[in-house]
Amino acid sequence: MDRRKFMAGCLGLPLLAQMGEVHAQAGLTKVIFPFAAGAGGDTLCRLIAQEMAPVLQRTIVVENRTGGDGLIGIKSVKGASPDGGMVLVTTGPTMYLLPMVETTPSFDTAKDFMPVSLLARFEFAVVVGPEIDASDLKGFVAWLRAHPDKASFGVPSNGTIPHFTGSKLEKDLGIPLTRVPYRGSAPILNDIIGGHISFGIVTLADALPQHRAKGVKIIAVSSAERSPFAADVPTLKESGIDLVADAWYGMWLPAGSPPEFASKLGAAARAALAKPEVKEKLTAIGLIPVGSSADGLSKELAANTAFWQPIVKATGYKIEN
């Protein structure tokens, strides 16, 4: 080989390397989860990513892009190229509540995202301390009326389903309630046990260990039917409150993504959720596997939006952005 051919070959090496990187990226899908690692939603993402990768013949990695109550991750997928390189998995409430409470909505779920599948449901619980002499919501309401100075409750964060469930309870019961925002369920449960607040509205899965250990009492669940994880606990509707306030995880692509890829992705997610070993792992952490069509996800989102819009509006709660 003469010198000129050798040099030309060397100069071409970086280009070949870049081409190889492009082809590698073409087979990579990032599942963006806008909350911290280790929680139920993160586990859900990692379980289905592992199952979907061989089906889709792509490398699938889960990336936690936290911040802004989910906005950082959501906006990163909104602005992504619609080529299958980024998928969003997040809670339904982040997709319908955030546009309601922002003064200037950062995104429009229907316009900025393509629905793929509803993945799993989870429930909330109304939890009281062990020293409160009430075993159900009716008894607790009587206790609150007798102790109006102690009518404070904890929520994992402002602008969430527990926040607005508390607002609905306050209106329906006609009892002034003081909301105390926390960072997650654990500190709420600790303060209920310590007697610093009277009750909390938290994720059922987070409350169950303390409930079973008699540290707290779950007096109602937010789902439409009794939870398979706490079949002895009545629902809010059974307790006289016309409210179903469960939540769920869904999967979306950026708007404009290829319909063929969206269809394959949805089928792969549903197949993963149908596997007995995946179901077992999810139910162990308080998630109820679902799996739906893209249309099923859209209908769920529309129904939740219509239900919560007047409740949220009545509170006047807004986030400045």
Residue pairs with C-beta under 8 A, 6 or more apart in sequence:
1 9
25 85
27 57
27 58
27 59
28 58
28 59
28 60
28 61
28 85
29 56
29 58
29 59
29 60
29 61
29 84
29 85
29 86
29 87
30 60
30 61
30 62
30 63
30 85
30 86
30 87
31 45
31 49
31 60
31 61
31 62
31 63
31 87
31 88
31 89
32 63
32 65
32 73
32 76
32 77
32 86
32 87
32 88
32 89
33 41
33 42
33 45
33 62
33 63
33 64
33 65
33 73
33 89
33 90
34 64
34 65
34 66
34 67
34 70
34 71
34 72
34 73
34 74
34 88
34 90
34 94
35 41
35 42
35 64
35 66
35 70
35 73
35 90
36 42
36 64
36 66
37 64
40 122
40 203
40 205
40 285
40 286
40 287
41 89
41 90
41 91
41 249
42 62
42 64
43 281
43 282
43 285
44 89
44 119
44 120
44 249
44 282
44 287
45 62
45 89
46 62
47 272
47 278
47 281
47 282
48 119
48 269
48 272
48 273
48 278
49 60
49 61
49 62
50 60
51 268
51 271
51 272
51 275
51 278
52 60
52 265
52 268
52 269
52 272
53 59
53 60
55 268
55 271
55 272
56 264
56 265
56 268
58 84
64 73
65 72
65 73
65 76
66 72
66 73
67 73
69 94
69 98
69 157
69 159
70 90
70 91
70 94
70 98
71 98
71 106
73 88
73 90
74 88
74 90
74 94
74 95
74 98
74 106
74 107
75 106
75 107
76 86
77 86
77 87
77 88
77 113
77 252
77 253
77 254
78 106
78 107
78 112
78 113
78 254
79 254
80 86
80 254
81 254
82 114
82 253
82 254
82 255
82 256
82 257
82 258
83 257
83 258
84 253
84 257
84 258
84 261
84 265
86 253
86 254
87 116
87 251
87 252
87 253
87 265
88 113
88 251
88 252
88 253
89 119
89 249
89 250
89 251
89 252
90 249
90 250
90 252
91 247
91 248
91 249
91 250
92 118
92 247
92 248
92 249
92 250
92 300
92 301
92 304
93 160
93 161
93 247
93 304
95 109
95 113
95 250
95 252
95 301
96 109
96 301
96 304
96 305
96 308
97 159
97 160
97 161
97 164
97 308
97 312
98 105
98 106
98 107
98 159
98 319
99 105
99 106
99 107
99 108
99 109
100 305
100 308
100 309
100 312
100 313
101 159
101 312
101 317
101 318
101 319
102 318
102 319
102 321
103 318
103 319
103 320
103 321
104 321
106 321
107 113
109 252
109 301
110 298
111 255
112 254
112 255
113 252
113 253
113 254
113 255
114 252
114 253
114 254
114 255
114 256
114 257
114 262
114 294
115 250
115 251
115 252
115 294
115 295
115 297
115 298
115 301
116 250
116 251
116 252
116 253
116 262
116 265
116 266
116 269
116 294
116 297
117 250
117 251
117 265
117 266
117 269
117 270
117 291
117 292
117 293
117 294
117 296
117 297
118 248
118 249
118 250
118 290
118 291
118 292
118 296
118 297
118 300
119 248
119 249
119 250
119 251
119 269
119 273
119 289
119 290
119 291
120 248
120 249
120 273
120 282
120 287
120 288
120 289
120 290
121 223
121 246
121 247
121 248
121 287
121 288
121 290
122 203
122 204
122 205
122 246
122 247
122 248
122 249
122 286
122 287
122 288
123 203
123 204
123 221
123 222
123 223
123 227
123 229
123 246
123 247
123 286
124 161
124 162
124 165
124 201
124 202
124 203
124 204
124 221
124 222
124 245
124 246
124 247
125 201
125 202
125 203
125 204
125 207
125 211
125 218
125 220
125 221
125 222
125 230
125 233
126 137
126 140
126 169
126 199
126 200
126 201
126 218
126 219
126 220
126 221
126 222
126 236
127 188
127 189
127 192
127 199
127 200
127 201
127 202
127 207
127 210
127 211
127 216
127 217
127 218
127 219
128 134
128 140
128 192
128 198
128 199
128 216
128 217
128 219
129 192
129 193
129 195
129 198
129 199
129 216
129 217
130 193
130 214
130 215
130 216
130 217
131 195
132 140
132 143
132 198
132 199
132 217
133 139
133 143
134 140
134 142
134 143
134 217
134 219
135 217
135 219
136 219
136 220
136 234
136 239
137 219
137 220
137 234
137 236
137 239
137 240
137 241
138 239
138 240
139 219
140 199
140 219
141 173
141 175
144 150
144 151
144 173
144 175
144 198
145 175
147 198
148 175
148 176
150 198
151 175
151 176
151 177
151 178
151 198
152 177
152 178
152 179
152 180
152 197
152 198
153 166
153 177
153 178
153 179
153 180
153 197
153 198
153 199
153 200
153 201
154 180
154 181
154 182
154 187
154 188
154 191
154 192
154 197
154 199
154 200
154 201
154 202
155 162
155 163
155 166
155 179
155 180
155 181
155 182
155 188
155 200
155 201
155 202
156 162
156 181
156 182
156 183
156 184
156 185
156 188
156 202
156 203
157 163
157 181
157 182
157 183
157 184
158 179
158 181
158 317
159 317
159 319
161 222
161 245
161 247
162 200
162 201
162 202
163 179
163 181
163 317
164 245
164 308
164 311
164 312
164 315
164 317
165 201
165 222
165 243
165 245
166 177
166 179
166 201
167 179
167 311
167 314
167 315
168 241
168 243
168 245
168 311
169 177
169 241
169 243
170 176
170 177
171 314
172 241
172 242
172 243
173 241
180 197
182 188
182 191
185 200
185 202
185 203
185 206
185 207
186 206
188 197
188 200
188 202
189 200
189 202
189 206
189 207
189 210
189 215
189 216
191 197
191 200
192 198
192 199
192 200
192 216
193 210
193 215
193 216
201 222
203 286
204 218
204 221
204 222
204 227
204 229
204 230
204 286
205 229
205 285
205 286
205 287
206 286
207 216
207 218
208 218
208 229
208 230
208 286
210 216
211 217
211 218
211 230
218 230
218 233
219 233
219 239
220 233
220 234
220 235
220 236
220 238
220 239
220 241
221 227
221 230
221 233
221 234
221 235
221 236
222 235
222 236
222 243
222 244
222 245
222 246
223 235
223 244
223 246
224 235
224 237
224 244
224 246
225 235
226 233
226 234
226 235
226 238
227 233
228 283
228 288
229 283
229 286
235 244
236 243
236 244
236 245
237 243
237 244
248 290
248 300
249 287
250 297
250 300
250 301
251 265
251 266
251 269
251 297
252 297
253 261
253 262
253 265
262 294
263 294
266 293
266 294
269 291
270 291
270 292
272 278
273 279
273 282
273 289
273 290
273 291
274 289
274 291
278 289
279 289
282 288
282 289
283 289
292 300
